[in-house]
């Protein structure tokens, strides 16, 4: 049913937790395979992937290009789930994902939809809660999830969209924009990400917020907004 693609770089600790959340889904046949595409790690990421029985590939290019390669390598699932290594899907996520896939199969335009998860930060404190609220607002208003919320999309629809474009950044916004707000479904299950919302300097933070605003609201192409993102 689902092939999972995870791009990594020195992610051995995060990958252990991310893969552990996939075990129940694999045991029930929902997850058929996991493909890990690495950017040239110098830690034990490869050993973790090998011990878990993942397909393994190395591509020292952008995250977007690693995601695209993972989709090419994956063969067993009609649906693709793109996950970040720091994303831990909460218990029972696969039941909701399976229900979404089955519902999509019955609907006339179902295969041309995609889904993402509700973002939750592992950290405590007001910064994490604010980050969750901002993510929820952006998701509902624009239909544009962050990359660490995961993306579940049919292989057919992904290929029709042209997959992940070879961008150095903002690949999550770029593909979400092409999917379209009306075709993005947000599942109730949470994608728990480690750490807190990234704390940048004032100028860098403003530039990145402006870049995302340009893509999400003004519909400026991501390859143009990258210059603002920095």
N, C-alpha and C positions, 0 to 999 in steps of 0.2 A: 504493500500500500504506500508507505512513505520511505523515501531515501533522505537521510539527514546529511547535510554538508556543513562542516565546521572549518573555518580558516584559523590557523594558529600561528603563533610566533612566541617562543619561550613561554608556553602556556601549560606546563606539566601539571601544576597544582589545580588550576582552573578546569583543565580538561578532565581530570579525575572526577570532579563533582558533576560536570556537565554530562559526562557519559553515564554516571550512576543513575541519573534521572531518566535515562532512556531504557534502562534494563527492563522494567515492567512492561513497557510498550513493545520491546523486542520479544519478550517472553510470550506476549499475546498475539504476536504476528502483525502488529500495527507498524512498527519500524522494521523494515526489511534489511537495511544496511546503513552503515555510517561511513562517510568519506571524510577524511581529514586531509586538508591541503595546507602544507606548512610553508612559511616564508623563509626558512633557513635557520631554525632554532638551534641554539647551542646548549640547551638543557636536555631533559629526558622526555620531552614531548613525544618523540617518536616511539620510545619504549612504552609509554602509556597507551598510545594508539594501537601498537602492535599487540600488547597484552589483552586489550579489549576486543581484538579481532576486527579492527577498522581497516578499510582500504586507506592506503597512505600514499601521498604524492608530495613532492617538493616543487615549489615555484617561487622564486625570489622576485616577485613582482607585487603589484598593489593587491589589497584585499579584494577589490572588485574582480580582478583577474583570477585570483585564487578561487573565489566563489564560482565564477564561470567555469573554470576547469573542473571543479568538484561536480558541477551539474553534468558535465560531459562524461565524467568517469562513472557516475551513478547510473545503474542500469535496472535495478530491481523494483523501483517504486514509480508508480504513475504520478505521485505527488512528491514535491521536493520541499524539505524543511531546512531553511538556512538559519543556522544558530551561531552566535558568538561563543567562544570558549568560556567566557565569564558568565554566561547565562545558564541558570539552573531552573528548569521547568518544574513547577510545583507538582506534588503528588496527584495523580489522576488526570493529568493534562491530556493524556492520549485518548481517554474516553470522549472528551469534548472534541478533540481533533478528528477522531474517527467519525463522530456524529456529523461534523461539518462536511467531511469528505463524502459521506453517504448521502447527505442532503444535497450536496452540489451535484452528485451523479444523477439525482432525480429531477433537478431543476433544468429548464431549457437552456439557460445561460450559466448554469452552475460551474461548469469547468472553466469558465472565464472569470472566476472570482478568486480572491486570495484572502488569507486570514493572518492575524497577528495576535499576540498575547498582551495582557495587561501588565504594564511595567511596575515592578516593585523593587526598591533598593534594600539590600540586606542590612545596611547601616541604620542606626537609630538617629534621632535628632531632627530638628526642623528643616535642615537642608535637604535631607533625603525625602521627607514628606512633600516639600515644595517641588522637588524634582519630579516626583510621581504625579503631582497635580498638573504640572506643566505638560508632562508627557500625555496625560489623559486628555487635557484640553486640546493639544495639538492633534492627537489621534482622532478625536471626535469632530473637530472643526475642519481639519484638512484631509483626514484619511491618510496621514503620513506617520507611520510608526518609526521609532528609532531602530537602528540595526539590532540592538540588544533586546528588542521585543520579539525577535524571531519573525520569519516570513514563511508561511505555508502556501504553496502555489502549485497548481497542476503543471506537470511537465509540458503539456501541450500549450498552455497559456504562456508559460515562461519562454518557450521557444518562439512563440508568435510575437512576443514583445521584443525579442532580440536578446534576451538574457541580461546579465550585468554588463554594462559598458565599461571599457578599460579606463576608469577615472581614478585619479590618485586619492580622492576623498569624496564624501557625500554620495557614495554609491547607494546608500539606503534611501535617501530622498529621491534620487534619480529614478530608481525602479518603482518606488511608491507613486511618484508622479505619473509614470506611464501606465501603471495599473488603474489609477483613477479612484477618487473618493467613493464613488457609488459602487465600486466592485471590491472594496476592502471591508472585511468583516473583523470585528474585534471580539475575541473569545474571552470568557470570564476567567479562565485559568491565568495565573500570574507567571511571568518570566522574571525570576529574581536575579538581579545582577549584583555582583560584589562591589564593595566600595560605595562611595557617595558620588553625587553628580560632580562632574569634573569642575575644579576650581581654577579658572584661568585668571590672568591679570585683567584689569578693567578694559584696556584697549583690545586685547585679544578676544575677550568675551563678547564685547560689543560687535567686533568684526564677524565672529562666528554666528551670533544671533542675527545680524543683518543678512548674512549669506543664506541662512535657513529661511528667513522671511522672504527673501527674493525668490527662492525656489518654491516655497509653499504658497505664498500669497500672490506675488507678482508673476509667478509661472515662468521666471527666467530659467533658461537651461542650466543644469547643475555645472556643466563644464565652464560656464561663464562665472557663476557664483563662487566657484572654487578660488578665484583670485581674491575675493573678499574674505573667504574663510581663513586663508593663511595656513 
